[in-house]
Amino acid sequence: MARKIGSRYTANQILGRGSAGTVWLGEGPEGPVAIKMLREDLASDQELVGRFVQERTALLGLEHPNVVSVRDLVVDGNDLALVMDLVRGTDLRTRLERERRLAPEAAVAIVADVAEGLAAAHAAGVVHRDVKPENILLDMQGPLGPGGSHRALLTDFGVAKLIDSPRRTRATKIIGTPDYLAPEIVEGLPPRASVDIYALATVLYELLAGFTPFGGGHPGAVLRRHVTETVVPLPGIPEELWQLLVQCLAKAPASRLRASELAARLREQLPLLAGMPPLDVDEPDTEPPADAPTEPTGEPSPPAVARIRRGAVPLVPGAKPDSNRDTHTSMRVPGPDELAGGARGTARAPRPTGAPRPGSARHRTTTRRRRLTLAVATVALLTAAALGTWLSTSADSTTMPPQEPRQSAPETP
């Protein structure tokens, strides 16, 4: 059902829903557009509306081939909307769900596109703050790039900053998506351009591996891993590309590259990646551990499921994630004692395809078989040793020649 947005735009069809609002296919004076309608509770927040208007100049002035441009900001009664360029294609999350992981050449080309878009935004003083596959669009109508990749464009600039008002989040809340949050955000520091680099490096890791380096399970555990864990190496990629990933995933913001440097370094890697197939690693932690608590039905209990499930995890028991897999949320900042506690039981290393997952039923069966084989081998060895000793003793007793009787010396008279 069509609805008017301000005096210049008409929203005709819903394209998707997220935690911040709904995206519509719309029509404006210059043709088709995408219209992001923010949630009603956000639109009714007068402080947020004021911030919305203040950001207008910065958002409207952001123009780059790898950024979805904001054409207009509409404040009309209860409607609060961003009018954006319409990209004919899909988002990167949809492609990931279809292919699980991408060939390194295509993955690096996509991330290099996004890095160039971020470089333009950072030069204009705009920090995205919510870089993730859902916010990366692929232009299906444009020419193909390296590895058959489509041109990538970053969207939703300004949404995280608009929502992150002091009254809404205060000093004890985090705005962002847990899997992609930089450690300094988890520790309560203000977001700067380096948080986008960390998030984009996480996206690259996910495109290559099929899973994020610190994601999975309850959001609180994910946040703690960002601060306490080191990234697990990915086998099969050039060492220079791996070192590039490690540098951009550094815990210290100053150690990360700038967006323009990252884009240039990634472009340099493309010739080395031509023709390389997707990495052969399997996603860890997708089965309950052996000691996971269970329900009377035998199924894993909700806490156990939360620890092993990847992707969107509801913060409210019984709630369901958004239909478009959006995990953007407001969360409590963990205390120092929680962060210092480490991530016990959360270390996850990629393993070759076919190897059983630790704690899985197949892993337990394999372990039992190995123990049984070892026990049988030990018994056989001991039996063989005992039998060898007995045979040796028997042989000695039957083959030893008879000894002459000892003669005593004749007595002297």
C-alpha positions in Angstrom: 0.0 0.0 0.0 1.5 3.3 -1.1 2.0 6.1 1.5 3.2 9.7 1.1 6.6 10.6 2.7 6.7 14.4 3.1 5.6 16.3 0.0 8.0 14.9 -2.6 8.1 11.1 -2.0 5.9 8.1 -2.2 6.8 4.8 -0.5 5.3 1.9 -2.6 6.7 -1.4 -1.4 8.7 -2.7 1.6 12.1 -4.0 0.7 13.3 -5.0 4.2 13.1 -4.5 7.9 15.8 -3.8 10.4 16.2 -2.9 14.1 16.3 0.8 13.2 13.4 0.9 10.8 11.9 -0.2 7.5 13.3 0.3 3.9 10.8 1.0 1.2 11.0 1.2 -2.5 9.8 4.7 -3.3 9.4 7.3 -6.0 10.6 10.8 -6.0 10.9 13.8 -8.4 14.0 12.3 -10.0 12.8 8.7 -10.2 13.0 5.5 -8.0 14.6 5.8 -4.5 15.1 3.8 -1.4 13.4 5.3 1.7 14.5 4.2 5.2 11.7 5.0 7.6 13.0 5.0 11.2 10.9 3.4 13.9 8.0 5.3 15.4 9.6 5.4 18.8 12.7 7.0 17.3 10.6 9.4 15.2 8.8 10.6 18.4 12.1 11.4 20.2 12.5 15.1 19.8 16.2 15.0 20.8 16.8 12.5 18.0 14.9 14.6 15.5 17.1 17.5 16.4 20.2 15.4 15.9 18.7 14.2 12.6 18.4 17.7 11.3 21.9 18.6 12.5 23.4 15.6 10.5 21.7 16.7 7.3 24.6 18.7 5.9 27.2 16.0 6.5 25.1 13.1 5.2 23.9 15.0 2.1 27.4 16.0 1.2 28.8 12.4 1.2 29.3 11.4 -2.4 31.3 8.5 -3.6 30.9 5.6 -6.0 31.1 3.1 -3.1 28.7 4.9 -0.8 24.9 4.8 -1.1 24.2 8.5 -1.3 21.6 10.1 1.0 19.5 12.4 -1.2 17.2 13.9 1.4 16.2 13.7 5.1 12.4 14.0 5.7 10.9 15.1 9.0 7.1 15.2 8.6 4.8 14.6 11.6 5.6 11.1 12.9 7.7 10.3 9.8 11.5 10.4 10.1 13.1 9.1 6.8 16.3 9.0 4.9 15.9 9.1 1.1 18.7 7.3 -0.6 19.9 6.1 -4.0 18.3 2.9 -5.1 20.8 0.1 -5.6 19.6 -2.7 -7.9 21.1 -5.8 -6.3 21.3 -7.5 -2.9 23.2 -7.1 0.3 26.4 -9.0 1.1 24.7 -11.0 3.9 22.3 -12.5 1.4 25.2 -13.6 -0.8 27.1 -15.0 2.2 24.0 -17.1 3.3 23.9 -18.5 -0.2 27.6 -19.2 -0.7 28.8 -19.5 2.9 32.2 -18.1 1.9 33.7 -16.3 -1.1 36.8 -16.9 -3.1 39.6 -14.7 -1.7 39.9 -12.5 -4.8 36.2 -11.6 -4.8 36.2 -11.1 -1.0 39.2 -8.8 -1.1 37.8 -6.8 -4.1 34.5 -6.2 -2.2 36.3 -5.1 1.0 38.6 -2.8 -1.0 35.5 -1.1 -2.5 34.1 -0.5 1.0 37.4 0.7 2.3 37.5 3.3 -0.5 34.0 4.4 0.5 35.0 4.7 4.1 38.1 6.7 3.2 35.8 9.3 1.6 33.5 9.3 4.6 36.4 9.6 7.1 37.9 12.5 5.1 34.5 14.2 5.5 34.5 13.6 9.3 31.8 10.9 9.1 32.2 7.6 11.0 29.8 4.8 10.0 29.9 2.8 13.3 27.9 -0.2 12.0 29.9 -1.8 9.1 28.6 -5.3 8.5 27.4 -7.4 5.6 23.8 -6.2 6.0 25.0 -2.7 5.3 27.0 -3.5 2.2 25.0 -3.6 -1.0 26.1 -5.3 -4.3 25.3 -3.5 -7.5 24.1 -6.3 -9.8 23.6 -4.1 -12.8 27.2 -2.7 -13.0 30.2 -4.4 -14.6 31.9 -7.3 -12.8 35.2 -6.7 -10.9 38.1 -9.0 -9.9 37.0 -12.5 -9.2 33.5 -11.8 -10.6 32.7 -9.5 -7.8 30.0 -6.8 -8.1 30.7 -3.2 -7.1 30.1 -2.9 -3.3 28.5 0.2 -1.7 28.2 1.0 2.0 24.8 2.2 3.2 23.2 3.3 6.4 25.6 6.1 7.1 24.6 8.1 10.1 21.9 5.7 11.5 24.0 4.4 14.4 25.1 8.0 15.3 21.5 9.2 15.2 20.3 6.5 17.5 23.2 6.9 19.9 22.0 9.9 21.7 23.3 10.6 25.2 19.9 10.3 26.8 19.2 7.1 25.0 22.4 5.2 25.7 24.2 7.2 28.4 27.7 5.9 29.4 26.6 2.4 30.1 25.3 1.4 26.7 26.8 0.2 23.5 25.3 0.9 20.0 26.3 -1.5 17.3 26.3 -5.1 16.2 28.2 -7.4 18.6 30.2 -9.5 16.1 31.8 -6.3 14.5 32.4 -4.1 17.5 35.9 -2.8 18.1 37.4 -3.5 21.6 37.5 0.2 22.4 33.7 0.5 21.9 33.3 -2.5 24.3 35.4 -0.7 26.9 33.3 2.5 26.6 35.6 4.7 24.6 34.2 7.1 22.0 34.0 5.7 18.4 36.5 7.0 15.9 37.4 6.1 12.3 39.4 3.1 13.5 36.3 1.3 14.7 35.2 1.1 11.0 38.5 -0.4 10.0 38.1 -3.1 12.7 34.6 -3.9 11.6 35.6 -4.1 7.9 38.5 -6.4 8.8 36.0 -8.6 10.6 33.8 -8.6 7.5 36.8 -9.7 5.4 37.6 -12.5 7.8 33.9 -13.6 7.6 33.9 -13.6 3.8 37.0 -15.8 3.7 36.2 -18.2 6.6 32.4 -18.2 6.6 32.2 -17.0 10.3 33.4 -14.0 12.2 36.6 -14.3 14.3 34.9 -13.5 17.7 31.2 -14.2 17.1 28.7 -16.8 18.1 26.6 -17.3 21.2 25.4 -14.7 23.7 26.3 -11.1 22.8 28.0 -10.6 26.2 30.4 -13.5 25.4 31.1 -12.0 22.0 31.9 -8.6 23.5 34.4 -10.2 25.9 36.1 -12.1 23.1 36.8 -8.8 21.3 38.8 -7.6 24.3 40.5 -10.8 25.5 41.0 -13.2 22.5 43.5 -13.1 19.7 42.3 -13.8 16.1 42.7 -17.5 15.0 44.8 -17.8 11.8 43.2 -18.9 8.6 45.1 -21.6 6.6 45.6 -21.2 2.9 45.8 -17.4 2.4 49.0 -15.5 1.5 51.0 -14.4 4.6 50.9 -10.7 3.5 47.1 -10.8 3.4 47.0 -12.4 6.8 49.3 -9.8 8.3 47.1 -7.2 6.9 44.0 -8.7 8.6 45.9 -9.0 11.9 46.9 -5.4 11.8 43.4 -4.2 11.1 42.1 -6.4 13.9 44.6 -5.0 16.4 43.2 -4.3 19.9 44.9 -0.9 19.9 43.2 1.5 17.5 46.4 3.3 16.6 47.9 0.1 15.2 45.2 -0.2 12.5 45.6 1.1 9.0 43.6 4.1 7.7 40.9 3.3 5.2 42.8 4.7 2.2 45.9 2.6 3.2 43.7 -0.5 3.6 42.1 -0.1 0.2 45.5 0.4 -1.5 47.1 -2.6 0.2 44.1 -4.8 -0.6 44.3 -3.8 -4.3 47.9 -4.9 -4.3 46.9 -8.4 -3.1 44.4 -9.1 -5.9 46.9 -10.4 -8.5 48.2 -13.0 -5.9 44.6 -14.2 -5.3 43.5 -14.7 -8.9 42.0 -18.2 -9.4 42.3 -19.2 -5.7 39.2 -21.2 -4.5 37.3 -20.5 -1.3 39.2 -21.6 1.8 38.6 -25.2 3.0 37.8 -24.5 6.7 34.7 -25.5 8.7 32.7 -23.4 11.1 33.5 -24.2 14.7 31.2 -24.4 17.7 28.1 -25.5 15.9 27.3 -28.5 18.2 26.7 -28.5 21.9 29.6 -29.4 24.1 29.6 -32.8 25.8 28.7 -31.3 29.2 26.0 -29.0 27.9 22.8 -29.0 30.1 19.8 -30.5 28.5 16.0 -30.3 28.9 13.9 -33.3 29.9 13.2 -33.8 26.2 17.0 -34.4 25.7 17.4 -31.1 23.7 20.1 -28.6 24.7 18.9 -26.0 27.2 18.4 -22.4 26.0 21.7 -21.2 27.6 23.6 -24.0 25.8 21.9 -23.2 22.5 22.8 -19.5 23.0 26.4 -20.5 23.4 26.6 -22.4 20.2 24.3 -20.5 17.9 25.9 -18.1 15.4 24.3 -14.9 14.1 21.5 -13.0 15.7 20.8 -13.9 19.3 17.8 -12.3 21.1 18.6 -10.4 24.3 15.1 -11.0 25.7 14.2 -14.7 26.3 11.6 -16.0 23.9 12.1 -13.1 21.4 13.0 -13.7 17.8 15.7 -11.9 15.8 14.6 -9.4 13.1 13.5 -11.0 9.9 16.4 -9.5 7.9 19.0 -10.9 10.3 19.9 -7.5 11.7 21.6 -7.7 15.1 22.1 -4.0 15.7 21.3 -3.4 19.4 21.9 -1.4 22.5 23.8 -3.3 25.2 25.3 -2.7 28.6 29.1 -2.1 28.7 30.8 -5.0 30.5 32.5 -4.2 33.7 36.3 -4.5 34.2 35.9 -7.6 36.2 33.9 -9.3 33.5 36.3 -8.3 30.8 39.3 -9.5 32.9 37.6 -12.9 33.3 38.6 -14.0 29.9 36.6 -16.1 27.5 36.8 -19.5 29.1 35.4 -22.1 26.8 35.1 -19.8 23.8 38.4 -20.3 22.0 37.5 -21.5 18.5 40.0 -22.6 15.9 39.2 -23.4 12.3 39.6 -27.1 11.6 40.0 -29.1 8.4 36.8 -30.3 6.8 35.9 -33.8 7.9 37.6 -33.5 11.3 35.2 -34.0 14.2 34.3 -31.0 16.4 35.6 -31.2 19.9 32.7 -32.2 22.2 30.6 -33.5 19.3 29.0 -37.0 19.3 31.4 -38.1 16.6 34.4 -36.7 18.5 33.3 -38.5 21.7 32.9 -41.7 19.7 36.3 -41.4 18.1 37.9 -40.6 21.5 36.2 -43.7 23.1 37.4 -45.9 20.2 41.0 -44.6 20.6 40.9 -45.2 24.3 39.6 -48.8 23.7 42.2 -49.4 21.1 44.9 -48.2 23.4 43.6 -50.4 26.2 43.5 -53.5 24.0 47.0 -52.7 22.7 48.3 -52.3 26.3 46.7 -55.6 27.4 48.1 -57.3 24.3 51.6 -55.9 25.0 51.5 -57.0 28.7 50.3 -60.4 27.7 53.0 -60.8 25.1 55.6 -59.7 27.6 54.4 -62.2 30.2 54.2 -65.0 27.7 57.7 -64.2 26.5 59.0 -64.3 30.1 57.3 -67.6 30.7 58.7 -69.1 27.5 62.1 -67.9 28.3 62.0 -69.4 31.8 60.7 -72.8 30.4 63.4 -72.9 27.8 66.1 -72.3 30.4 64.8 -75.2 32.5 64.6 -77.8 29.7 67.8 -77.1 27.8 70.3 -76.5 30.6 72.8 -79.5 30.5 73.0 -81.6 33.6 75.8 -80.6 35.9 78.4 -83.1 37.1 78.1 -84.0 40.8 80.6 -82.1 42.7 83.4 -84.2 44.1 84.9 -83.4 47.3 88.6 -83.5 47.8 89.9 -86.8 49.2 90.6 -86.7 52.9 94.2 -86.8 53.9 95.1 -89.4 56.4 
